[in-house]
Amino acid sequence: MNAFGLIQIGLMLSSTTIISSLQCNHLPFQQRKVIENSLRLLDKMGKKFPQQCLREKMSFRFPTQVLQPRQNDTVGVAIEEILHHIFYIFSKNLTLAAWDGTALDQFQNGLYLQIEQLEACVTKKHAQHRQSKEVSRLKLKKYFQKLDCFLKDKKHDLCSWEISRAEMRRCLQLIDKVTRK
């Protein structure tokens, strides 16, 4: 390959990096828009919380400390992890949920796109802050496992899905609160 070809490749790579970093600079704004849309879609998916499910409601105790802005790296990783878990939960046995399928598909697509953007932008410096990232991941994993077990124990019935939907709404609201700071 000649020098001109190498220069073209170098310019192309550097412009891709610049474009990518510009997208990452606008990530908090993009996240707020996607979270707002996700919250709207969660509301649109189902109706009001069923009265018969109130007696089954339980506290899953979201580990809010994982979203404390100690380092932006750690918070970004925590948000990415939360979105992965929400996507996983909403990719399960939804037959008894009786939700609006179009809104559910749009919700899942929005989560997937947001996860892709975060993966592209979140710095994965494993050496720096590794321990605090792992602690956050473990706390989130435990929280979402409780939710997953709850769904399984209730055989993915309507109330368990409505309670899960309310809990995911709370998670997204916490992410929204952090990204607005």
N, CA and C atoms as a LAMMPS dump frame, in Angstrom:
ITEM: TIMESTEP
0
ITEM: NUMBER OF ATOMS
543
ITEM: BOX BOUNDS ff ff ff
-5.0000000000000000e+02 5.0000000000000000e+02
-5.0000000000000000e+02 5.0000000000000000e+02
-5.0000000000000000e+02 5.0000000000000000e+02
ITEM: ATOMS id mol type element x y z
1 1 1 N 0.859 -1.175 0
2 1 2 C 0 0 0
3 1 3 C 0.897 1.228 0
4 2 1 N 0.523 2.227 -0.79
5 2 2 C 1.347 3.424 -0.87
6 2 3 C 1.039 4.393 0.27
7 3 1 N 1.817 5.43 0.375
8 3 2 C 1.685 6.398 1.461
9 3 3 C 0.344 7.116 1.413
10 4 1 N -0.143 7.406 0.204
11 4 2 C -1.426 8.086 0.066
12 4 3 C -2.567 7.243 0.634
13 5 1 N -2.519 5.931 0.377
14 5 2 C -3.525 5.011 0.889
15 5 3 C -3.496 4.957 2.412
16 6 1 N -2.302 4.951 2.974
17 6 2 C -2.168 4.941 4.433
18 6 3 C -2.706 6.227 5.05
19 7 1 N -2.465 7.341 4.38
20 7 2 C -2.964 8.62 4.886
21 7 3 C -4.493 8.626 4.865
22 8 1 N -5.085 8.107 3.778
23 8 2 C -6.546 8.043 3.695
24 8 3 C -7.127 7.19 4.811
25 9 1 N -6.512 6.028 5.054
26 9 2 C -6.983 5.142 6.13
27 9 3 C -6.857 5.847 7.475
28 10 1 N -5.732 6.519 7.688
29 10 2 C -5.525 7.246 8.942
30 10 3 C -6.556 8.337 9.145
31 11 1 N -6.861 9.097 8.09
32 11 2 C -7.874 10.149 8.185
33 11 3 C -9.258 9.569 8.461
34 12 1 N -9.555 8.451 7.807
35 12 2 C -10.846 7.815 8.014
36 12 3 C -10.984 7.342 9.466
37 13 1 N -9.946 6.703 10.005
38 13 2 C -9.985 6.231 11.384
39 13 3 C -10.104 7.376 12.372
40 14 1 N -9.357 8.462 12.136
41 14 2 C -9.422 9.587 13.073
42 14 3 C -10.774 10.277 13.003
43 15 1 N -11.373 10.385 11.804
44 15 2 C -12.695 11.013 11.724
45 15 3 C -13.752 10.14 12.383
46 16 1 N -13.612 8.813 12.28
47 16 2 C -14.543 7.9 12.953
48 16 3 C -14.44 8.067 14.458
49 17 1 N -13.216 8.193 14.962
50 17 2 C -13.003 8.395 16.396
51 17 3 C -13.609 9.715 16.849
52 18 1 N -13.439 10.776 16.056
53 18 2 C -13.988 12.088 16.41
54 18 3 C -15.508 12.035 16.426
55 19 1 N -16.108 11.434 15.401
56 19 2 C -17.568 11.32 15.346
57 19 3 C -18.077 10.518 16.533
58 20 1 N -17.391 9.42 16.835
59 20 2 C -17.784 8.578 17.966
60 20 3 C -17.693 9.352 19.267
61 21 1 N -16.62 10.121 19.454
62 21 2 C -16.473 10.868 20.704
63 21 3 C -17.501 11.984 20.801
64 22 1 N -17.897 12.577 19.665
65 22 2 C -18.941 13.593 19.699
66 22 3 C -20.262 12.985 20.138
67 23 1 N -20.567 11.775 19.635
68 23 2 C -21.783 11.099 20.069
69 23 3 C -21.727 10.821 21.564
70 24 1 N -20.566 10.441 22.06
71 24 2 C -20.419 10.142 23.487
72 24 3 C -20.558 11.406 24.328
73 25 1 N -20.14 12.554 23.783
74 25 2 C -20.293 13.813 24.521
75 25 3 C -21.764 14.166 24.713
76 26 1 N -22.605 13.738 23.793
77 26 2 C -24.04 14.018 23.877
78 26 3 C -24.823 12.874 24.508
79 27 1 N -24.108 11.879 25.016
80 27 2 C -24.768 10.695 25.567
81 27 3 C -25.743 11.012 26.697
82 28 1 N -25.387 11.862 27.676
83 28 2 C -26.358 12.148 28.746
84 28 3 C -27.667 12.725 28.206
85 29 1 N -27.573 13.626 27.235
86 29 2 C -28.779 14.196 26.629
87 29 3 C -29.571 13.12 25.903
88 30 1 N -28.863 12.281 25.13
89 30 2 C -29.529 11.188 24.416
90 30 3 C -30.18 10.221 25.401
91 31 1 N -29.477 9.934 26.487
92 31 2 C -30.016 9.018 27.494
93 31 3 C -31.3 9.566 28.096
94 32 1 N -31.312 10.846 28.409
95 32 2 C -32.522 11.449 28.988
96 32 3 C -33.705 11.278 28.046
97 33 1 N -33.471 11.508 26.758
98 33 2 C -34.551 11.367 25.764
99 33 3 C -35.023 9.914 25.676
100 34 1 N -34.076 8.986 25.661
101 34 2 C -34.433 7.57 25.561
102 34 3 C -35.15 7.119 26.829
103 35 1 N -34.693 7.573 27.988
104 35 2 C -35.347 7.203 29.256
105 35 3 C -36.769 7.755 29.29
106 36 1 N -36.939 9.02 28.887
107 36 2 C -38.287 9.606 28.841
108 36 3 C -39.19 8.766 27.943
109 37 1 N -38.678 8.392 26.78
110 37 2 C -39.447 7.581 25.846
111 37 3 C -39.746 6.196 26.442
112 38 1 N -38.757 5.605 27.109
113 38 2 C -38.94 4.29 27.729
114 38 3 C -40.003 4.345 28.822
115 39 1 N -39.997 5.385 29.611
116 39 2 C -41.004 5.541 30.659
117 39 3 C -42.402 5.696 30.044
118 40 1 N -42.474 6.468 28.972
119 40 2 C -43.752 6.648 28.279
120 40 3 C -44.246 5.304 27.728
121 41 1 N -43.325 4.524 27.143
122 41 2 C -43.705 3.219 26.589
123 41 3 C -44.109 2.231 27.683
124 42 1 N -43.427 2.295 28.829
125 42 2 C -43.829 1.433 29.956
126 42 3 C -45.272 1.724 30.357
127 43 1 N -45.619 3.009 30.398
128 43 2 C -46.995 3.384 30.735
129 43 3 C -47.963 2.905 29.662
130 44 1 N -47.544 3.037 28.41
131 44 2 C -48.409 2.67 27.287
132 44 3 C -48.597 1.151 27.187
133 45 1 N -47.596 0.383 27.618
134 45 2 C -47.66 -1.075 27.516
135 45 3 C -48.845 -1.651 28.268
136 46 1 N -49.062 -1.172 29.454
137 46 2 C -50.136 -1.714 30.29
138 46 3 C -51.081 -0.63 30.736
139 47 1 N -52.066 -1.05 31.437
140 47 2 C -53.043 -0.095 31.964
141 47 3 C -52.6 0.326 33.366
142 48 1 N -53.523 0.913 34.114
143 48 2 C -53.219 1.274 35.499
144 48 3 C -52.886 0.013 36.282
145 49 1 N -52.136 0.199 37.353
146 49 2 C -51.747 -0.932 38.19
147 49 3 C -53.011 -1.593 38.743
148 50 1 N -53.188 -2.904 38.516
149 50 2 C -54.411 -3.591 38.962
150 50 3 C -54.541 -3.607 40.489
151 51 1 N -55.725 -3.287 40.963
152 51 2 C -55.993 -3.26 42.406
153 51 3 C -55.719 -4.609 43.065
154 52 1 N -56.051 -5.709 42.376
155 52 2 C -55.865 -7.029 42.97
156 52 3 C -54.388 -7.361 43.205
157 53 1 N -53.492 -6.615 42.569
158 53 2 C -52.058 -6.89 42.716
159 53 3 C -51.434 -6.138 43.895
160 54 1 N -52.162 -5.21 44.473
161 54 2 C -51.613 -4.408 45.57
162 54 3 C -51.169 -5.258 46.753
163 55 1 N -51.907 -6.292 47.061
164 55 2 C -51.555 -7.124 48.222
165 55 3 C -50.308 -7.959 47.971
166 56 1 N -49.94 -8.141 46.719
167 56 2 C -48.751 -8.929 46.382
168 56 3 C -47.495 -8.08 46.265
169 57 1 N -47.674 -6.785 46.272
170 57 2 C -46.543 -5.88 46.071
171 57 3 C -45.482 -6.098 47.141
172 58 1 N -44.229 -6.091 46.71
173 58 2 C -43.139 -6.262 47.665
174 58 3 C -42.005 -5.321 47.312
175 59 1 N -41.119 -5.127 48.247
176 59 2 C -39.979 -4.247 48.037
177 59 3 C -38.771 -5.076 47.621
178 60 1 N -38.164 -4.671 46.518
179 60 2 C -36.971 -5.372 46.044
180 60 3 C -35.686 -4.649 46.46
181 61 1 N -35.815 -3.457 46.985
182 61 2 C -34.7 -2.657 47.496
183 61 3 C -33.587 -2.467 46.465
184 62 1 N -33.849 -1.586 45.525
185 62 2 C -32.857 -1.268 44.511
186 62 3 C -31.611 -0.685 45.183
187 63 1 N -30.418 -1.158 44.805
188 63 2 C -29.176 -0.655 45.424
189 63 3 C -28.789 0.722 44.86
190 64 1 N -29.411 1.767 45.386
191 64 2 C -29.219 3.121 44.841
192 64 3 C -27.767 3.59 44.908
193 65 1 N -26.974 3.023 45.807
194 65 2 C -25.582 3.463 45.93
195 65 3 C -24.78 3.195 44.657
196 66 1 N -25.234 2.268 43.798
197 66 2 C -24.496 1.997 42.552
198 66 3 C -24.605 3.157 41.577
199 67 1 N -25.574 4.036 41.801
200 67 2 C -25.74 5.194 40.921
201 67 3 C -25.238 6.491 41.546
202 68 1 N -24.506 6.372 42.649
203 68 2 C -23.919 7.557 43.268
204 68 3 C -22.726 7.984 42.425
205 69 1 N -22.705 9.202 41.959
206 69 2 C -21.647 9.638 41.038
207 69 3 C -20.279 9.831 41.698
208 70 1 N -19.649 8.698 42.062
209 70 2 C -18.281 8.771 42.57
210 70 3 C -17.332 9.003 41.402
211 71 1 N -17.457 8.158 40.42
212 71 2 C -16.709 8.316 39.173
213 71 3 C -17.708 8.104 38.044
214 72 1 N -17.606 8.929 36.998
215 72 2 C -18.533 8.791 35.869
216 72 3 C -18.42 7.417 35.232
217 73 1 N -17.202 6.873 35.239
218 73 2 C -16.976 5.528 34.698
219 73 3 C -17.876 4.513 35.383
220 74 1 N -17.865 4.532 36.704
221 74 2 C -18.604 3.557 37.499
222 74 3 C -20.105 3.706 37.283
223 75 1 N -20.598 4.922 37.241
224 75 2 C -22.022 5.162 37.029
225 75 3 C -22.428 4.692 35.64
226 76 1 N -21.608 4.997 34.644
227 76 2 C -21.899 4.555 33.278
228 76 3 C -21.971 3.052 33.168
229 77 1 N -21.057 2.363 33.825
230 77 2 C -21.065 0.898 33.83
231 77 3 C -22.311 0.386 34.545
232 78 1 N -22.684 1.035 35.646
233 78 2 C -23.883 0.618 36.397
234 78 3 C -25.145 0.81 35.549
235 79 1 N -25.233 1.93 34.848
236 79 2 C -26.398 2.182 33.992
237 79 3 C -26.469 1.137 32.887
238 80 1 N -25.334 0.864 32.288
239 80 2 C -25.288 -0.161 31.238
240 80 3 C -25.75 -1.518 31.784
241 81 1 N -25.282 -1.844 32.973
242 81 2 C -25.651 -3.116 33.614
243 81 3 C -27.156 -3.169 33.904
244 82 1 N -27.701 -2.078 34.404
245 82 2 C -29.137 -2.014 34.702
246 82 3 C -29.95 -2.228 33.431
247 83 1 N -29.556 -1.554 32.369
248 83 2 C -30.289 -1.684 31.111
249 83 3 C -30.214 -3.103 30.553
250 84 1 N -29.057 -3.739 30.696
251 84 2 C -28.92 -5.142 30.279
252 84 3 C -29.915 -6.015 31.043
253 85 1 N -29.991 -5.813 32.351
254 85 2 C -30.894 -6.616 33.183
255 85 3 C -32.36 -6.353 32.836
256 86 1 N -32.71 -5.087 32.625
257 86 2 C -34.092 -4.761 32.263
258 86 3 C -34.436 -5.418 30.926
259 87 1 N -33.509 -5.34 29.981
260 87 2 C -33.74 -5.968 28.671
261 87 3 C -33.954 -7.467 28.835
262 88 1 N -33.136 -8.081 29.679
263 88 2 C -33.255 -9.523 29.927
264 88 3 C -34.618 -9.861 30.55
265 89 1 N -35.016 -9.098 31.558
266 89 2 C -36.299 -9.343 32.231
267 89 3 C -37.451 -9.239 31.226
268 90 1 N -37.412 -8.216 30.377
269 90 2 C -38.499 -7.998 29.43
270 90 3 C -38.364 -8.829 28.151
271 91 1 N -37.436 -9.754 28.136
272 91 2 C -37.306 -10.679 27.016
273 91 3 C -37.775 -12.072 27.412
274 92 1 N -38.368 -12.177 28.575
275 92 2 C -38.794 -13.478 29.107
276 92 3 C -40.229 -13.791 28.751
277 93 1 N -40.791 -14.734 29.445
278 93 2 C -42.136 -15.239 29.219
279 93 3 C -43.182 -14.169 29.531
280 94 1 N -43.582 -13.439 28.5
281 94 2 C -44.509 -12.32 28.682
282 94 3 C -45.95 -12.651 28.32
283 95 1 N -46.254 -13.911 28.121
284 95 2 C -47.581 -14.284 27.62
285 95 3 C -48.712 -13.878 28.555
286 96 1 N -48.499 -13.888 29.846
287 96 2 C -49.562 -13.547 30.794
288 96 3 C -49.608 -12.051 31.127
289 97 1 N -48.683 -11.285 30.577
290 97 2 C -48.629 -9.863 30.897
291 97 3 C -49.77 -9.076 30.252
292 98 1 N -50.238 -9.506 29.112
293 98 2 C -51.341 -8.834 28.399
294 98 3 C -51.042 -7.361 28.144
295 99 1 N -49.852 -7.09 27.658
296 99 2 C -49.441 -5.72 27.369
297 99 3 C -49.561 -5.432 25.886
298 100 1 N -49.523 -4.164 25.554
299 100 2 C -49.521 -3.714 24.166
300 100 3 C -48.207 -4.172 23.519
301 101 1 N -48.316 -5.066 22.543
302 101 2 C -47.14 -5.663 21.907
303 101 3 C -46.275 -4.66 21.173
304 102 1 N -46.894 -3.673 20.527
305 102 2 C -46.13 -2.661 19.789
306 102 3 C -45.304 -1.821 20.757
307 103 1 N -45.925 -1.389 21.841
308 103 2 C -45.206 -0.586 22.845
309 103 3 C -44.077 -1.41 23.467
310 104 1 N -44.316 -2.691 23.713
311 104 2 C -43.292 -3.57 24.275
312 104 3 C -42.112 -3.697 23.31
313 105 1 N -42.4 -3.911 22.022
314 105 2 C -41.332 -4.012 21.018
315 105 3 C -40.523 -2.713 20.955
316 106 1 N -41.211 -1.585 20.96
317 106 2 C -40.519 -0.288 20.917
318 106 3 C -39.672 -0.087 22.175
319 107 1 N -40.195 -0.506 23.305
320 107 2 C -39.464 -0.414 24.569
321 107 3 C -38.184 -1.241 24.495
322 108 1 N -38.308 -2.5 24.037
323 108 2 C -37.141 -3.381 23.923
324 108 3 C -36.126 -2.829 22.927
325 109 1 N -36.596 -2.321 21.798
326 109 2 C -35.691 -1.752 20.794
327 109 3 C -34.952 -0.535 21.34
328 110 1 N -35.678 0.316 22.062
329 110 2 C -35.047 1.493 22.668
330 110 3 C -33.982 1.106 23.678
331 111 1 N -34.271 0.096 24.506
332 111 2 C -33.281 -0.387 25.476
333 111 3 C -32.046 -0.915 24.75
334 112 1 N -32.28 -1.711 23.72
335 112 2 C -31.169 -2.304 22.972
336 112 3 C -30.28 -1.213 22.365
337 113 1 N -30.883 -0.208 21.752
338 113 2 C -30.098 0.882 21.16
339 113 3 C -29.323 1.65 22.22
340 114 1 N -29.95 1.868 23.361
341 114 2 C -29.268 2.587 24.44
342 114 3 C -28.091 1.78 24.978
343 115 1 N -28.269 0.474 25.098
344 115 2 C -27.184 -0.398 25.547
345 115 3 C -26.022 -0.333 24.553
346 116 1 N -26.341 -0.372 23.26
347 116 2 C -25.311 -0.291 22.224
348 116 3 C -24.525 1.017 22.33
349 117 1 N -25.233 2.133 22.514
350 117 2 C -24.562 3.431 22.643
351 117 3 C -23.678 3.464 23.88
352 118 1 N -24.194 2.953 24.982
353 118 2 C -23.402 2.95 26.214
354 118 3 C -22.159 2.085 26.074
355 119 1 N -22.314 0.908 25.48
356 119 2 C -21.161 0.028 25.296
357 119 3 C -20.085 0.704 24.464
358 120 1 N -20.508 1.485 23.476
359 120 2 C -19.549 2.171 22.619
360 120 3 C -18.851 3.312 23.351
361 121 1 N -19.521 3.912 24.322
362 121 2 C -18.985 5.114 24.963
363 121 3 C -18.361 4.901 26.335
364 122 1 N -18.878 3.958 27.083
365 122 2 C -18.375 3.772 28.449
366 122 3 C -16.948 3.243 28.382
367 123 1 N -16.063 3.939 29.056
368 123 2 C -14.678 3.5 29.095
369 123 3 C -14.565 2.279 29.967
370 124 1 N -13.929 1.277 29.426
371 124 2 C -13.798 0.03 30.174
372 124 3 C -12.37 -0.102 30.694
373 125 1 N -12.004 0.797 31.574
374 125 2 C -10.681 0.735 32.196
375 125 3 C -10.784 -0.243 33.359
376 126 1 N -10.425 -1.483 33.109
377 126 2 C -10.602 -2.509 34.13
378 126 3 C -9.668 -2.348 35.324
379 127 1 N -8.511 -1.795 35.104
380 127 2 C -7.577 -1.664 36.216
381 127 3 C -8.047 -0.589 37.191
382 128 1 N -8.529 0.529 36.654
383 128 2 C -8.931 1.648 37.492
384 128 3 C -10.372 1.449 37.978
385 129 1 N -10.614 1.558 39.241
386 129 2 C -11.927 1.435 39.867
387 129 3 C -12.544 0.048 39.661
388 130 1 N -11.752 -0.95 39.417
389 130 2 C -12.273 -2.282 39.125
390 130 3 C -13.093 -2.844 40.285
391 131 1 N -12.589 -2.678 41.492
392 131 2 C -13.283 -3.249 42.645
393 131 3 C -14.66 -2.62 42.839
394 132 1 N -14.751 -1.288 42.726
395 132 2 C -16.052 -0.646 42.926
396 132 3 C -17.03 -1.028 41.802
397 133 1 N -16.517 -1.229 40.583
398 133 2 C -17.378 -1.671 39.482
399 133 3 C -17.919 -3.067 39.756
400 134 1 N -17.064 -3.944 40.25
401 134 2 C -17.502 -5.32 40.521
402 134 3 C -18.508 -5.366 41.667
403 135 1 N -18.303 -4.547 42.677
404 135 2 C -19.249 -4.484 43.79
405 135 3 C -20.606 -4.01 43.27
406 136 1 N -20.595 -2.989 42.421
407 136 2 C -21.837 -2.494 41.822
408 136 3 C -22.52 -3.575 41.009
409 137 1 N -21.754 -4.268 40.2
410 137 2 C -22.321 -5.336 39.364
411 137 3 C -22.955 -6.427 40.222
412 138 1 N -22.277 -6.8 41.291
413 138 2 C -22.811 -7.852 42.159
414 138 3 C -24.103 -7.411 42.841
415 139 1 N -24.146 -6.166 43.31
416 139 2 C -25.354 -5.657 43.952
417 139 3 C -26.518 -5.629 42.96
418 140 1 N -26.237 -5.196 41.735
419 140 2 C -27.287 -5.163 40.721
420 140 3 C -27.742 -6.568 40.342
421 141 1 N -26.786 -7.468 40.235
422 141 2 C -27.127 -8.847 39.884
423 141 3 C -28.046 -9.451 40.948
424 142 1 N -27.726 -9.202 42.211
425 142 2 C -28.544 -9.716 43.314
426 142 3 C -29.954 -9.127 43.258
427 143 1 N -30.054 -7.847 43.014
428 143 2 C -31.349 -7.171 42.919
429 143 3 C -32.193 -7.774 41.79
430 144 1 N -31.603 -7.897 40.613
431 144 2 C -32.361 -8.413 39.475
432 144 3 C -32.642 -9.913 39.596
433 145 1 N -31.794 -10.648 40.308
434 145 2 C -32.086 -12.063 40.559
435 145 3 C -33.323 -12.205 41.451
436 146 1 N -33.453 -11.317 42.439
437 146 2 C -34.642 -11.334 43.295
438 146 3 C -35.895 -11.11 42.452
439 147 1 N -35.809 -10.164 41.55
440 147 2 C -36.937 -9.863 40.681
441 147 3 C -37.244 -11.04 39.761
442 148 1 N -36.219 -11.65 39.209
443 148 2 C -36.382 -12.802 38.326
444 148 3 C -36.996 -13.986 39.089
445 149 1 N -36.517 -14.229 40.302
446 149 2 C -37.075 -15.31 41.131
447 149 3 C -38.538 -15.037 41.474
448 150 1 N -38.861 -13.786 41.751
449 150 2 C -40.236 -13.398 42.033
450 150 3 C -41.136 -13.746 40.843
451 151 1 N -40.689 -13.403 39.634
452 151 2 C -41.456 -13.722 38.432
453 151 3 C -41.637 -15.241 38.284
454 152 1 N -40.562 -15.981 38.506
455 152 2 C -40.637 -17.443 38.386
456 152 3 C -41.552 -18.041 39.453
457 153 1 N -41.411 -17.562 40.701
458 153 2 C -42.25 -18.075 41.793
459 153 3 C -43.732 -17.835 41.525
460 154 1 N -44.031 -16.706 40.913
461 154 2 C -45.423 -16.352 40.61
462 154 3 C -45.84 -16.88 39.234
463 155 1 N -44.972 -17.685 38.62
464 155 2 C -45.236 -18.291 37.309
465 155 3 C -45.554 -17.243 36.239
466 156 1 N -44.859 -16.118 36.323
467 156 2 C -44.991 -15.032 35.348
468 156 3 C -46.455 -14.603 35.154
469 157 1 N -47.198 -14.546 36.256
470 157 2 C -48.602 -14.156 36.151
471 157 3 C -48.736 -12.643 35.97
472 158 1 N -49.961 -12.208 35.727
473 158 2 C -50.23 -10.798 35.459
474 158 3 C -49.698 -9.892 36.564
475 159 1 N -49.987 -10.22 37.803
476 159 2 C -49.552 -9.358 38.912
477 159 3 C -48.036 -9.287 39.021
478 160 1 N -47.356 -10.407 38.837
479 160 2 C -45.891 -10.38 38.932
480 160 3 C -45.299 -9.49 37.833
481 161 1 N -45.908 -9.517 36.638
482 161 2 C -45.425 -8.655 35.562
483 161 3 C -45.737 -7.192 35.841
484 162 1 N -46.894 -6.919 36.391
485 162 2 C -47.243 -5.529 36.7
486 162 3 C -46.342 -4.973 37.801
487 163 1 N -46.03 -5.797 38.778
488 163 2 C -45.112 -5.378 39.84
489 163 3 C -43.718 -5.155 39.249
490 164 1 N -43.3 -6.029 38.362
491 164 2 C -41.997 -5.885 37.696
492 164 3 C -41.961 -4.632 36.836
493 165 1 N -43.043 -4.367 36.141
494 165 2 C -43.111 -3.159 35.304
495 165 3 C -42.976 -1.913 36.169
496 166 1 N -43.649 -1.904 37.32
497 166 2 C -43.552 -0.766 38.243
498 166 3 C -42.119 -0.626 38.774
499 167 1 N -41.488 -1.751 39.039
500 167 2 C -40.114 -1.729 39.549
501 167 3 C -39.139 -1.22 38.476
502 168 1 N -39.348 -1.622 37.226
503 168 2 C -38.484 -1.161 36.135
504 168 3 C -38.679 0.327 35.887
505 169 1 N -39.9 0.791 36.091
506 169 2 C -40.174 2.227 35.982
507 169 3 C -39.329 2.982 37.01
508 170 1 N -39.287 2.45 38.212
509 170 2 C -38.494 3.068 39.286
510 170 3 C -37.005 3.091 38.914
511 171 1 N -36.504 1.99 38.362
512 171 2 C -35.095 1.928 37.938
513 171 3 C -34.789 2.999 36.897
514 172 1 N -35.661 3.11 35.913
515 172 2 C -35.451 4.103 34.85
516 172 3 C -35.527 5.522 35.388
517 173 1 N -36.414 5.746 36.358
518 173 2 C -36.499 7.071 36.969
519 173 3 C -35.218 7.407 37.733
520 174 1 N -34.625 6.418 38.388
521 174 2 C -33.354 6.641 39.093
522 174 3 C -32.23 6.958 38.1
523 175 1 N -32.201 6.252 36.985
524 175 2 C -31.191 6.54 35.95
525 175 3 C -31.406 7.953 35.418
526 176 1 N -32.651 8.305 35.174
527 176 2 C -32.973 9.642 34.674
528 176 3 C -32.49 10.72 35.642
529 177 1 N -32.714 10.488 36.91
530 177 2 C -32.288 11.444 37.95
531 177 3 C -30.765 11.641 37.916
532 178 1 N -30.034 10.529 37.757
533 178 2 C -28.57 10.599 37.736
534 178 3 C -28.079 11.304 36.471
535 179 1 N -28.674 10.997 35.328
536 179 2 C -28.2 11.601 34.08
537 179 3 C -28.523 13.081 33.999
538 180 1 N -29.488 13.534 34.759
539 180 2 C -29.821 14.969 34.753
540 180 3 C -28.832 15.778 35.583
541 181 1 N -28.079 15.123 36.463
542 181 2 C -27.106 15.849 37.307
543 181 3 C -25.864 16.193 36.533
